[in-house]
């Protein structure tokens, strides 16, 4: 997943306004206590950040691939 795909998925799943809040304010313990935005800035892989964010927000598996993203592999 590219960073641009991450942000597109955030907009689709959370909406642009809430997506901005959730990526800035939600602390993701599995990423060292960083927000999603801070984790991306620190160079953590966008797919890992996306999965951690989805886990923390209970996003269903069928909603995680997002528009314009490849379907998850088995």
C-alpha positions in Angstrom: 0.0 0.0 0.0 1.3 3.4 -0.9 0.8 6.4 1.4 -1.6 8.0 -1.2 -3.6 4.8 -1.1 -3.7 5.0 2.7 -5.2 8.5 2.6 -7.7 7.5 -0.1 -8.8 4.5 2.0 -9.1 6.8 5.1 -11.3 9.2 3.2 -13.5 6.3 1.9 -13.9 4.4 5.2 -14.0 7.3 7.7 -14.8 10.4 5.6 -12.5 13.3 5.2 -13.4 15.2 8.4 -13.4 12.2 10.8 -10.5 10.6 8.9 -8.4 13.7 9.7 -9.3 13.4 13.4 -8.8 9.7 13.7 -5.4 9.6 12.0 -4.2 12.5 14.1 -5.7 11.8 17.5 -6.0 8.0 17.9 -3.0 6.5 19.6 -2.0 3.2 18.1 -0.1 1.2 20.8 1.1 -1.4 18.3 2.9 1.4 16.4 4.8 2.6 19.5 2.1 4.8 20.8 2.0 7.0 17.7 -0.9 8.3 15.7 -1.4 7.0 12.2 -0.1 10.3 10.8 3.0 10.2 13.1 3.6 6.6 12.2 3.6 7.4 8.5 5.9 10.4 9.1 8.3 8.0 11.0 8.5 5.8 7.9 6.3 2.9 9.1 4.8 1.0 6.2 1.4 2.4 5.2 -0.2 -1.1 5.1 0.9 -1.7 8.7 -0.5 1.7 9.7 -3.7 1.0 7.9 -4.2 -2.4 9.5 -3.5 -1.0 13.0 -5.9 1.9 12.5 -8.6 -0.4 11.2 -8.1 -2.8 14.1 -8.3 0.1 16.6 -11.6 1.3 15.1 -13.2 -2.1 14.5 -13.4 -1.7 10.7 -14.9 -4.9 9.3 -12.5 -6.9 7.1 -14.7 -6.5 4.1 -14.4 -2.7 4.3 -10.6 -2.6 4.7 -9.5 -2.8 1.1 -11.2 0.5 0.1 -11.9 2.0 -3.3 -9.0 1.8 -5.7 -7.1 -0.7 -3.6 -6.4 -4.3 -4.4 -8.6 -6.9 -2.7 -6.8 -8.5 0.2 -5.0 -11.7 -0.6 -5.8 -15.0 1.2 
